[in-house]
């Protein structure tokens, strides 16, 4: 067969073999199938995991190594970061989240003094 089907979403991301959404620049990692019905089934499975996605089938030609050739207009303008945890910019953001979440946790742990504790209902332990 001279073409395969790949799945893309409205964010110009492509479904990988591991069911993750990637930018599509690494052709060897893309989910692909020669059969349209298999691609449609995978599209429905991916959509049940995240119903907000708008997934489409994209027919791609194969190169000499039988890898899909994704058209340039289907790719996003900027590549996705493969490992967000490894980037140094994310470390301060996660610290900020923990600082923001901490006061809310402390407030929930302390009972409010303006309201008396609820009285037990008869028949409940």
N, C-alpha and C positions, 0 to 999 in steps of 0.2 A: 504494500500500500504506500502511496506517496504522501499521505497526510495523516495527522493525528488530531485529536480533540483535546484541548486544555480548557480549564475553567478559570474565569476571571470575574472579579467583582467590580462594583461601582468605584472603588478606590484605586483601580488599575493594579490590583494585586492578583497573584496567581496561586492556585491551590498546589501545594507541594505533595510529594509522596507521603509525607508524614501528617497530612491534613492540616498543615499550617498555611497561613497566607504569606507569601513572599513576593518580592518585586519582579520576578520573572527573568532576571538577567542571568541566572545560573540554570541553563537549560536542562542539565542532568538531574536537577532536583524536582522538576515539575511533574505533577501528576499528568499522565497522558494515556490515551487509549485510542486504538484504531476504530473502535466500535462506538457509534453514536448513542446507542441505548445504554451502554455502560457509563458513558459520560453523563447522560441525563440522570441515571440512578445516583451517581456520585454527587451531582448537583443538588438533588433533593436531600440527600444525606447531609451535605454541608449546610444546606439552608435550614434544616431542622435544628442544627447546633446553634445557629444564629439567624433568627428570622428577619433581622434588619438588613441583611445582605441582599443585594440584587445580583445574582450570579448569572453569567452568560457562558455559552459554549463558544469557543474560538477555534476555528479550524486552522491549523498551522501546517505548512509544508515541512518535510524532513530534509535535513542536510545530509552530507555524505556519510556521517557517522550515525545516521538514523536518530538524531536529536531534533526536537521541534525548533523551528525558526520562528520566533515571536516577532511580529511586525513592530517596527520602532514606534508607530503611533499608538500601539496598545500598551506600551511601557509607561510608567510614571516618569515625571520629569526628573525627580531625585530618587536615587536608590534608597531603599529602607535600610535602617541600621540592623544588622544581623543580631547583635548581642547588646541589648539596651543596658543590661547590668554591668557590662564591662566599661561603658563610657564614663568618664570622670564627671560629666555634667549631672548625671542622675544621682550621685551620692548626696549632694546637698538637698536635692528635692525630697529624697526619702527621709532625711533627717528632719526637714521641715514638716513632713507629714506626721512623724512620730511626736514632734513637739506640739502640733496642733491637736493630735488625738489624745495626748496625755491629760490636759486639763479636763476634757470631757469625761474621761474615765474617772478622774479623781472626783469630779462633781457627782457622778452617778453613784460612787461608792459611799458618799456622805449623805445621810438622810437630811431632808430639809427640816429645819426646826420650826418653821411657820405652820406646818401641817402636822396634826397628831397622827400617830400610826393607825392604820385601819384596824377596826375591831373585828375579831374573828366571828364568822357566821356560825350559828348553831348547827351542829352535825358535821362540821369540817374539822379535821385535825390539824 
